[in-house]
Amino acid sequence: MTDGNHIWNYANIWESIAAAQPDENAIVQGEDTVGWGEFDREADALAAFMIDRGLEQRASVAVYTPNRAEYLISYFAAFKAGLTPLNINYRYTSSELAYLIDNADAKAVIFDIAYAATIEAVRTTLDSVICWIAVGVEDADCPDWAVRYEDAVATDPAQRPFEAGWGRSNEDLLMIYTGGTTGMPKGVMWRLHDLIAKSDFGAIPMLGVPSLERPEDAGPRAVASPIKSRSVIAPPLMHGTGLLTAFAALVGGGTVILLPSGKFSAEEMLETIARHKATRATVVGEPFAQPLLAALDANPGQWGLSSILLMTSSGAMWTRETKLGLIRHMPQINLIDSYSSSEALGMGMSITNAQGETQTARFETGETCAVFTEDHRRVEPGSGEKGLLAVSGYCPIGYYKDEEKTAKTFPVIEGERWSIPGDWAMVNEDGTLEILGRGSQCINSGGEKIFPEEVEEALRRHEAVRDVAVTGLPDPRWGERICAVVELMPGAENPGDQSLVDWVGGQLADYKTPRSFVYVESVGRAPNGKLDYKAIRQIAIEAEEKAIA
C-alpha cells in the first residue's frame, strides 16, 4: 500500500478530490463557502507565492489565525509545496509569540490582521521570517511589512508548486506545537505519511469505507460515496483535536463546517449542526459538552438534530451524566471519547450510545497501546500497579531541536520505539485502561500520588459544580495538600466546603479529598478546553494568603 510509488501527502489526496468534485463544498463558515476547486486553486497560488518569496523545501510556515477557511488553505498550500506548517496559539503574548516563531525557525507567518499589534511588538527581533501574509485585511490597513492574503493568492501559477519546485516525499512534515504545562512549547514533528497511516489511510470503519490504496483514489472514492461527511469542528484549529479531525473530514471528501464566530458557543454550534444537517461534530470533553447539554435542556426541541450521528472528543474528560444527557436529546448519536495527545494518537477510546456505555475515564486500549512503569516494565492487567501510557507503531519522529526531550518521550522498549507523553494509567483485569492523569500535575501528599483529573472528575459530578481545577499547595506536614478551585453552576447556591469534601469522600479515598476550596467565576479554560495549572495554582496561593491576612 505504501511502497515507493505512492507519496502519502494530504495535498495528493485533496488534489484528487478537488479534481473529482470541484463544485462541492470543502469549507463552510456562516454564509461563506469554499468549494473544493477554490480550495485547490487558492492553495496552489499561496504555495507558489511562498516559493517565489524564497522558501525552500521543508521550510516552516506558521499559521496564526482563529478558525477560518484561510487556516486550512494555508496548510494545504504548505503541503503542496513540501513545506512544514505549524500552529501558533492566538492567545499568546508577544514574548510567547516571539519564542515560538524563533524556536520553529519560521520562514513565513500567515496571520490574522487582528494580531498585527502583537507581532509588531517583537517583529524586528524575528530574523528568520522572510514573509508575513495578512488575512482579514478589510477596513484595517495592511502593515507595510506584510502582504495581503488576497494579493498573495490573486495569480494562478503557471505550474503546480511541486512541479516548479522540488516535489514531495514521504518525509514531508507537519509540526504541532504543544505545551506550556511542562515547560516551553515544543514542536512535535509528524511525517505526513505516518499521520495518514495512523488513520488507516482514510478508512472509515463505522461506514464500511476501506483504506485508500493510492492517494489518487481519493477523488473517485469521494464521488462514489453515498454519504458525505459534514463535520462541525468546534475546537480551535490551532490545536491537534480540531486540526486533525478537520483533516479527516477532508480526506473523505467531506465538508468542514466552522462556527460562524470562529469560537465556541453552545447555541451557535447547535444552530450550525441543524442548519447544515451536520453528520459529525468535534468537541473537547466537558468544557464543550456541558454547555451543549445545558442549552438543549433549556430549549428542548428547538434545533433539528436528527442528522448528527457522531460526536468525537479528545483533550478533556466528559462525565457519564453529560453523555447520557446528550443521548437523551439525540438518541441516534454515538459519542466517541478518544484519549490522545499530540505525541501519541490513539492511546484509548470509549464509545457511548443509546445501546450501551463505557465508564468515564475507562478506555478500550488501542492495538499499539501499552502501560509501562518508569523503569520500563510492562504493567500487567489487574495488578493495580500504576504506569505510563505508551503507543508504538506510527509515532512522531521527535521534538524539533530538542534531542533530550525526544529521547525521553520516545524510548525504545522491548525492541520497539514508543511514544510516552506522560499520562498515567492502570490496566484493569479486562484490559481496559483507567486513566489517572498527566504526571506533571501529580500531587504528592504524604507520599501518596494524587492525580488532579481524578479528583476533578469526582467534583464535577456534583450538581452545583460547573467546572473545577485541582492543584497542590505546600503543606508542612504532608508536603502538599489538595486545593480545589471551583466554578459553580450559574445561580447555584454554594454547597459549602464540607459538603464537597463529603461528596468526594463518597467516591475516592480520604487522602484524595480536597483540604481547601477557592470559588471563582471561571476556572479560565483555554479555547481547546485545557487548564493552565500554573495559573490555577497561583489563584489558590493568593486566596490562601488573603485568608491568612
C-alpha positions in Angstrom: 0.0 0.0 0.0 2.8 2.4 0.8 5.6 1.4 -1.5 7.9 3.9 -3.1 5.4 4.6 -5.9 2.9 6.3 -3.5 3.6 9.6 -1.8 1.2 10.0 1.2 0.8 13.7 1.4 -2.5 15.4 2.2 -2.0 17.5 -0.8 -2.0 14.5 -3.1 -5.3 13.3 -1.6 -7.0 16.6 -1.6 -5.9 17.4 -5.2 -7.5 14.2 -6.3 -10.8 15.1 -4.5 -10.7 18.7 -5.9 -10.4 17.4 -9.4 -13.2 14.9 -9.0 -15.7 17.3 -7.3 -14.7 20.9 -7.7 -18.1 22.3 -7.1 -18.8 20.5 -3.8 -18.1 22.5 -0.6 -14.8 21.9 1.2 -15.3 24.5 3.9 -18.3 26.4 5.2 -18.4 29.1 7.8 -21.7 31.0 8.2 -22.6 32.4 4.8 -19.1 31.9 3.4 -18.3 28.7 1.4 -15.1 27.5 -0.2 -15.7 24.9 -3.0 -13.1 22.1 -3.5 -12.0 23.7 -6.7 -11.4 27.1 -5.0 -9.7 25.3 -2.1 -7.3 23.8 -4.5 -6.7 26.9 -6.6 -6.0 29.2 -3.6 -3.7 26.7 -2.1 -1.8 26.4 -5.4 -1.4 30.2 -5.6 -0.3 30.6 -2.0 2.2 27.8 -2.3 3.7 29.4 -5.4 3.8 32.8 -3.7 5.8 31.4 -0.8 8.2 29.6 -3.1 8.7 32.7 -5.1 9.5 34.6 -1.9 12.4 32.3 -1.3 11.1 29.5 1.0 13.0 26.3 0.4 12.0 22.6 0.9 10.6 21.9 4.4 10.8 25.5 5.5 8.5 26.2 8.4 5.2 28.0 7.8 3.5 29.3 10.9 -0.3 29.8 10.8 -1.6 32.4 13.3 -5.3 32.9 12.9 -8.6 31.9 14.6 -10.8 29.4 12.9 -11.4 30.5 9.3 -11.1 29.0 5.9 -7.7 30.5 5.3 -6.3 28.4 8.1 -6.9 25.2 6.2 -6.0 26.7 2.9 -2.6 27.7 4.3 -1.9 24.1 5.5 -3.0 22.8 2.0 -0.6 25.3 0.4 2.3 24.2 2.7 1.7 20.5 1.9 1.6 21.3 -1.8 5.0 22.9 -1.7 6.7 20.4 0.5 6.8 23.0 3.3 6.2 22.3 7.0 3.2 24.0 8.5 2.8 24.7 12.2 0.3 26.2 14.6 0.5 29.4 16.7 -1.7 29.8 19.7 -3.6 33.0 19.1 -3.8 33.7 22.9 0.0 34.1 23.1 1.5 37.3 24.3 4.2 39.0 22.2 7.1 37.3 24.1 5.5 33.9 23.8 4.9 34.5 20.1 8.5 35.5 19.6 9.7 32.4 21.4 7.7 30.0 19.2 8.5 31.7 15.9 12.2 31.7 16.7 12.1 28.1 18.0 10.4 26.9 14.9 12.7 28.8 12.5 9.5 30.0 10.8 10.2 31.5 7.3 6.6 32.6 6.6 3.9 33.6 9.0 0.2 33.7 7.9 -1.6 35.8 10.4 -4.9 37.4 11.2 -4.8 41.2 11.0 -6.3 41.3 14.5 -2.9 40.1 15.8 -0.8 42.7 14.0 -0.1 44.7 17.1 1.1 41.5 19.0 3.5 40.8 16.1 4.7 44.4 15.8 5.9 44.4 19.4 8.6 41.8 18.5 8.7 41.6 14.7 12.2 43.3 14.4 13.7 40.5 16.6 12.4 37.7 14.3 15.2 37.5 11.7 14.1 34.1 10.3 10.8 35.3 8.8 11.0 36.0 5.1 7.4 36.9 4.5 4.4 38.0 6.5 0.9 37.3 5.0 -2.0 39.2 6.5 -5.5 37.6 6.5 -8.7 39.5 7.0 -7.5 43.0 5.9 -10.6 44.9 5.1 -11.2 48.2 6.8 -7.8 48.0 8.5 -4.8 48.9 6.6 -2.2 46.2 5.8 1.1 46.9 7.6 3.9 47.9 5.2 5.9 44.8 6.4 3.2 42.4 5.3 1.4 41.3 2.1 -2.4 40.9 1.9 -3.6 37.3 1.6 -5.8 38.3 -1.2 -2.8 39.7 -3.1 -0.8 36.5 -2.4 -3.4 34.3 -4.0 -4.5 36.6 -6.8 -2.4 35.0 -9.5 -2.8 31.4 -10.6 0.7 29.8 -11.0 1.7 28.5 -14.5 2.6 25.2 -12.9 1.6 23.4 -9.7 4.1 24.3 -6.9 5.6 20.8 -6.7 6.2 20.7 -10.4 8.1 24.0 -10.3 10.0 23.2 -7.2 11.4 20.0 -5.6 8.5 17.6 -5.4 7.0 15.8 -2.4 8.1 12.8 -0.4 7.0 10.6 2.4 9.4 12.6 4.6 7.3 15.8 4.4 6.3 17.1 7.8 3.6 18.7 9.9 4.6 20.2 13.2 2.2 20.5 16.1 3.4 22.9 18.8 2.1 21.7 22.2 2.5 22.7 25.6 3.4 25.1 28.2 2.2 22.9 31.1 5.5 21.0 31.2 7.9 23.8 30.0 8.1 26.0 26.9 6.0 24.9 23.9 7.7 22.3 21.8 7.2 21.2 18.2 6.0 17.6 17.7 7.3 16.5 14.2 4.9 14.2 12.4 5.7 12.7 8.9 2.6 13.2 6.8 2.8 9.5 5.7 2.7 8.4 9.3 -0.3 10.7 10.2 -2.2 9.3 7.3 -1.2 5.8 8.1 -2.3 6.3 11.7 -5.8 6.9 10.4 -5.6 3.7 8.3 -5.2 5.6 5.1 -8.6 7.2 5.2 -10.6 4.2 6.2 -14.0 4.8 8.0 -14.8 1.5 9.7 -18.2 2.7 11.1 -19.4 3.4 7.5 -17.7 0.4 5.9 -15.3 2.7 3.9 -12.0 0.8 3.2 -8.5 2.3 3.2 -7.2 4.1 0.2 -4.8 2.0 -1.9 -3.3 5.1 -3.6 -3.7 8.9 -2.8 -5.1 9.3 -6.3 -8.1 7.1 -5.5 -9.5 9.6 -3.0 -11.4 11.6 -5.6 -13.2 8.7 -7.3 -14.0 7.3 -3.8 -15.4 10.6 -2.7 -17.7 10.9 -5.8 -18.9 7.3 -5.3 -19.5 7.7 -1.6 -23.3 7.6 -0.7 -22.6 9.5 2.5 -20.6 12.7 2.5 -19.3 13.7 6.0 -20.4 17.2 7.1 -18.2 17.8 10.1 -18.7 20.7 12.5 -15.3 21.5 14.1 -15.9 23.5 17.3 -12.4 23.5 18.9 -9.6 25.8 17.6 -7.8 24.5 14.5 -4.6 25.7 16.3 -4.8 22.5 18.4 -4.5 19.0 17.3 -8.1 17.9 18.1 -9.6 20.5 15.8 -6.9 20.3 13.1 -6.7 16.5 12.7 -10.5 16.0 12.8 -10.7 18.6 10.0 -8.1 16.8 8.0 -10.0 13.5 8.4 -13.2 15.1 7.1 -11.3 16.4 4.1 -9.6 13.1 3.4 -13.0 11.6 3.0 -14.1 14.3 0.5 -16.5 15.8 3.1 -17.1 19.3 4.3 -15.5 21.1 7.2 -18.1 23.4 8.9 -16.6 26.1 11.2 -18.7 28.1 13.6 -19.6 31.5 12.2 -18.0 33.4 15.0 -14.8 31.4 14.9 -15.1 30.4 18.5 -17.2 28.0 20.6 -20.7 28.9 21.6 -23.1 26.1 22.5 -26.2 27.7 20.9 -24.2 28.7 17.8 -22.9 25.1 17.5 -26.4 23.6 17.8 -27.7 26.1 15.2 -24.9 25.2 12.9 -25.5 21.5 13.2 -29.2 21.9 12.4 -28.7 24.4 9.6 -26.2 22.4 7.7 -27.5 18.9 8.7 -24.1 18.0 10.0 -23.4 14.3 10.4 -20.4 14.7 12.7 -19.2 17.1 15.3 -16.0 17.6 17.3 -15.8 18.9 20.9 -13.3 18.9 23.7 -14.9 17.0 26.6 -16.9 18.5 29.4 -16.0 22.2 28.7 -17.9 21.9 25.4 -20.4 19.1 26.1 -21.8 20.6 29.4 -22.8 23.9 27.8 -24.3 21.9 24.9 -26.4 19.9 27.3 -27.4 23.0 29.2 -28.6 24.7 26.0 -30.6 21.6 25.0 -32.2 21.2 28.4 -33.2 24.9 28.4 -34.5 24.8 24.8 -35.9 21.2 24.2 -36.8 20.6 20.6 -35.5 24.0 19.3 -32.9 22.5 17.0 -33.4 19.7 14.4 -30.5 17.4 15.2 -31.6 14.1 13.6 -28.7 14.3 11.1 -25.9 14.1 13.7 -24.6 10.6 14.0 -21.2 11.0 15.7 -19.7 13.4 18.2 -16.0 12.9 18.9 -13.9 14.4 21.8 -10.3 14.5 22.7 -8.3 16.6 25.1 -10.6 16.7 28.2 -12.8 14.2 30.1 -16.5 14.4 30.0 -18.8 12.8 32.5 -21.2 9.9 32.2 -24.1 12.2 33.2 -23.4 14.7 30.5 -23.0 11.9 27.9 -26.3 10.3 28.8 -28.0 13.8 28.8 -26.8 14.4 25.2 -28.1 11.0 24.2 -31.5 11.9 25.7 -31.8 14.7 23.3 -30.1 12.9 20.4 -30.9 9.2 20.8 -29.2 8.3 17.4 -25.8 9.7 18.3 -22.6 7.9 19.1 -20.3 9.7 21.5 -16.6 8.7 21.0 -14.1 9.7 23.6 -10.6 9.4 22.2 -7.6 9.6 24.6 -4.8 11.1 22.6 -2.1 13.7 22.7 -0.1 15.5 20.0 2.7 13.0 20.7 0.6 9.9 21.0 -2.5 9.4 18.9 -4.9 6.5 19.7 -4.0 5.6 23.2 -7.5 4.6 24.0 -11.2 5.1 23.1 -14.6 4.7 24.6 -18.0 4.7 22.9 -21.3 5.7 24.5 -24.7 5.4 22.7 -28.3 4.5 23.5 -27.3 0.8 23.4 -24.5 1.0 26.0 -21.8 3.0 27.6 -18.2 2.9 28.8 -17.4 4.2 32.3 -15.9 7.7 32.4 -12.1 7.6 32.4 -12.1 4.0 31.3 -10.9 3.3 27.7 -10.5 0.4 25.4 -6.8 0.1 24.6 -5.6 0.8 21.1 -3.9 -2.1 19.3 -0.5 -0.5 19.7 -1.0 0.8 23.3 0.7 -0.5 26.5 1.4 0.8 30.0 4.9 0.7 31.4 6.4 1.6 34.8 9.0 4.3 35.0 11.7 1.7 34.7 10.1 0.3 31.6 8.4 -2.8 33.0 5.1 -3.7 31.3 2.1 -3.2 33.7 0.0 -6.4 33.9 -3.8 -6.3 33.7 -5.4 -6.3 37.2 -2.2 -5.8 39.0 -3.2 -2.4 40.5 0.1 -1.0 39.5 0.3 2.5 38.0 2.2 3.2 34.9 2.7 5.4 31.9 0.7 5.1 28.8 2.7 4.3 25.7 1.9 3.9 22.0 4.1 2.2 19.4 3.7 1.9 15.6 3.4 5.2 13.7 4.7 7.9 16.0 6.3 11.4 15.7 9.9 11.5 14.7 10.6 13.7 17.8 10.6 17.2 19.1 12.0 19.9 16.9 15.5 20.9 18.0 15.3 19.0 21.3 17.1 15.7 21.3 17.0 15.3 25.1 13.2 15.5 25.3 12.9 13.4 22.2 15.0 10.6 23.8 12.9 10.7 27.0 9.5 10.8 25.3 10.3 8.3 22.5 12.3 5.5 24.1 13.0 2.0 22.7 11.4 -0.7 24.9 11.2 -4.4 24.2 12.9 -3.6 20.9 10.2 -1.1 19.7 10.1 2.6 19.7 7.3 4.0 21.9 5.7 7.4 22.5 5.3 8.1 26.2 4.0 11.7 26.7 3.5 11.4 30.5 -0.1 10.1 31.1 -0.5 7.8 34.0 -3.0 4.8 34.0 -3.8 1.4 35.4 -4.8 -1.6 33.4 -7.9 -3.3 34.6 -8.4 -7.1 34.6 -10.4 -6.9 31.3 -7.6 -5.0 29.6 -9.3 -1.6 29.7 -7.4 1.5 30.8 -8.3 3.5 33.8 -6.8 7.0 33.1 -5.3 8.7 36.1 -3.9 11.9 34.6 -0.8 13.7 33.5 2.2 13.0 35.7 3.5 16.6 35.5 0.5 17.8 37.6 0.6 14.9 40.1 0.2 16.0 43.7 2.4 14.2 46.3 0.7 14.2 49.7 2.3 12.2 52.4 3.9 10.0 49.8 0.7 9.3 48.0 0.4 10.2 44.4 -2.9 12.1 43.6 -3.8 12.9 40.0 -5.8 16.1 39.7 -8.0 14.8 36.9 -9.4 12.0 39.2 -10.5 14.5 41.9 -11.8 16.9 39.3 -13.9 14.2 37.8 -15.5 13.4 41.2 -16.2 17.0 42.0 -17.7 17.7 38.5 -20.4 15.2 39.2 -21.8 17.4 42.0 -25.0 19.2 40.8 -23.7 22.6 41.9 -20.3 22.4 40.2 -19.9 23.6 36.7 -16.2 23.2 36.4 -13.2 22.6 38.7 -9.4 22.6 38.7 -7.4 20.8 41.4 -3.8 21.8 42.4 -1.4 21.1 45.2 -0.3 23.6 47.8 2.7 23.4 50.1 2.0 21.7 53.4 4.5 21.5 56.3 3.3 18.0 57.4 2.2 16.3 54.2 4.4 18.0 51.6 1.4 19.0 49.6 -2.3 19.2 50.2 -5.2 19.3 47.7 -6.9 22.6 46.9 -9.9 22.7 44.5 -10.6 25.8 42.5 -14.4 25.6 41.9 -16.7 27.3 39.3 -20.3 26.9 40.4 -23.3 26.5 38.1 -25.0 29.8 37.3 -27.4 30.6 40.1 -26.4 27.6 42.2 -26.1 28.1 45.9 -22.6 27.3 47.3 -23.0 23.9 48.9 -20.1 24.6 51.3 -16.7 23.1 51.7 -17.7 20.2 53.9 -20.5 19.1 51.6 -18.0 18.9 48.7 -15.5 17.1 50.9 -18.2 14.5 51.8 -19.1 14.2 48.1 -15.5 13.4 47.0 -15.1 11.1 50.0 -18.0 9.1 48.8 -16.2 8.3 45.6 -12.4 8.4 46.4 -10.0 7.5 49.2 -9.8 10.1 52.0 -6.3 11.2 51.1 -7.7 12.3 47.7 -10.3 14.7 49.2 -9.5 18.5 48.9 -8.4 20.2 52.1 -9.4 23.7 50.9 -11.6 25.3 48.3 -11.5 28.5 46.3 -14.6 29.7 44.4 -14.2 31.6 41.2 -16.4 32.9 38.4 -14.4 30.9 35.9 -11.5 28.4 36.0 -10.3 30.0 32.8 -10.1 27.1 30.4 -8.4 27.8 27.0 -10.4 27.5 23.8 -9.2 23.9 23.4 -10.7 23.1 26.8 -7.4 22.7 28.7 -6.4 24.2 32.0 -3.5 26.5 32.8 -2.4 24.7 36.0 0.3 27.3 36.7 -2.4 30.0 36.8 -4.7 27.8 38.9 -2.0 27.2 41.5 -1.4 31.0 41.7 -5.1 31.6 42.2 -5.1 29.1 45.1 -1.9 30.6 46.7 -3.3 34.1 46.5 -6.6 33.0 48.0 -4.7 31.3 50.9 -2.5 34.4 51.5 -5.6 36.6 51.5 -7.4 34.3 54.0 -4.3 34.4 56.4 -4.1 38.2 56.2 
